[in-house]
Every structure is written in structure tokens, then in C-alpha cells.
Amino acid sequence: MPITLDPSLPEPLYPLAWIVGRWDGFGAIQLTDEDGTGQSRRIEQTISAEPTAEGTLTWVARTEMIDTAAPLPPTSAFAREDADGAPEAAPGTGQRTLLAKERATWRVLDPLPGQDLERARAAKPGDPAGIISYGLEMTVHREDGAEVWIGEVRGPRIQLALRTAPDARAADGSLHATRMFGYVGGRLMWLWERATDPSAPGELSPYLSVELDRA
């Protein structure tokens, strides 16, 4: 599905035009019981991504957990082993719980180095040579401070990383979590992976996977 560019969108946000708007959908979250057993649960999420006059993007995501076995959207990395004879997940109670409400500010940075920008800007519409990778910063606002994710946006794809170093830009910091977003067939899909074992920094496991439609 083609991306429609709103002419009122601030120019710095052009690389994020495909994610602007309101979204809702469902997915899965991976939980760990006290005995270490993993289980998936269904989540439902609403997202509002709205531009500001300053050229940033305001992001508000509300996530509710549903006490029932999770679906497996295309983004999910949680594979069930039903084919190997594993028991099916219990159906659950269906009770809804507010899991998180996240507020963040997205900022598009300069084009990443090593690209032929003149060639890209001279490319015809639809030519892959015209795609430019931009740096991207996502600042999550929390009561105890800010959490800064650093990454890139390239066409309809975003990759972000969170490091344990005090400065999130530090390349030598241990990788704490990643988020990957994609625009596929008019739908927003994203996957969040994070470190679960303090003794093995940098080893990430799937945590949350969501598939959303425009509201």
C-alpha cells in the first residue's frame, strides 16, 4: 500500500510519514512465571503518533493485557510447539489489565554517513536507490527520568536499540533491548526484544509483538 504524504507534515518528519496517525491492534507478550516457565498472553494496543510544530513526533502507546492465550500475528517470534505434543495453553479468564501507558518523543536525525545522497535524491520515485537511512532518537518519558533509544529509519522500517550505558549513544554499552517497526500491507507491525538474564548481557529474547491497523 502506497504511503500518502500529508503536505502539512513538517519536513524533518518525512521519513516517518508512514507511522503518523492512530493505530490499534493486538499481539502477544511473553511472561515468565516464578518457576521460570514462559507463557504467552494476548495484548491489545492503541497508538497515537502525532507531529508537532517543532518537527518531532509525539508517541502515546496504551497496552492492555488480556488473560487468555496469545494469538500469533506475523510479527510474533513466540513459536508454540504444539506439533511436538506440547500441551496447549490454558484459556485464561479474559480479564483485562492495563500493562503500560508509554509517552515518548521521536526525533529524526541527520542522514547516516556513507551514503550517496546526491544519487539518492536524483533517483526516480519508487527506485530503491532513492531510499536514505536517517538516524533516529526515541526518548521515552518516565517519572524517574528519560530512557533514550537510538537507531535508524530507512524507508518503511525502523530499528532502535537501548543500551545499559549511562549514555545511550555509547557504542560500548551492553545492548539492553531492541525495537523493530515495519509498515507491511498498510499495517504497522513491531517487535520488542529485551535482555532477560543479567548474567548474559546482550542476549535478547522476544518480549512483545504487535500488529496494528489504522484506526
Secondary structure, DSSP 8 states (H G I E B T S, - for coil): ------TTS-GGGGGGGGG-EEEEEEEEEEEE-TTS-EEEEEEEEEEEEEE-TTS-EEEEEEEEEEEEE----TT------GGGT----------EEEEEEEEEEEEEEEE-TT--HHHHHHS-TT-GGG--EEEEEEEEEETTEEEEEEEEEESSEEEEEEESSSSTT-TTS-EEEEEEEEEETTEEEEEEEEE--TTSTT-EEEEEEEEEEE-
